[in-house]
Amino acid sequence: MDIKAISGVGMAQGLGLGKSQPVSAIDGAGKFFSELVSKVNDMSVQSDQAIQKLATGENRNLHETMIAVEKASISFLFMSQVRNKALEAYQEVMRMQV
């Protein structure tokens, strides 16, 4: 029986982030956060477009519109939680005594 390891599980992988090896920790974190904000913004724009199409009558599929809205909402909540955890880690490092 062949058992394969689980790889790429998580919201960051679902957003298409975290695929490359960072050159340094600072560059990697900066690139990760900029990609995260970019992806969340793209999802928000897609959600707004889906709402606009539903309101104008171009698209009559309410389910797809609601799925786009929920994807945008969940990705924004994920981004805010990542931000909060990064800020907590930074504050913890700043409280450390040298």
C-alpha positions, 0 to 999 in steps of 0.5 A: 500500500502506497501512502503519499504525503499531504503537501500544499494544504491550507488557505495560502496554497489555495490562493496560489501563494507560497510556491517559490523558495525565498532568497531571504526571510525578509524578501520572502515575507514581503513577497508573500504579503504582497502576493496575498494582498494582490490575490485578495484584491483580485477576488474582491474585484471579481466579486464586485463584477459578479454583483454588478452583472447580477444587478444589471441582468447579464448574469441570472445565476445567484449561486455563482454570485454568492460563491464569489462574494463568500470567496472574497470574504473568506480570503479577506478574513484569512489575510487579516488573520495572517496580518494579526499573527504577524503583528503579534509575532513582531510585538513578541520579538520586540518584547524580548530582552537582549 
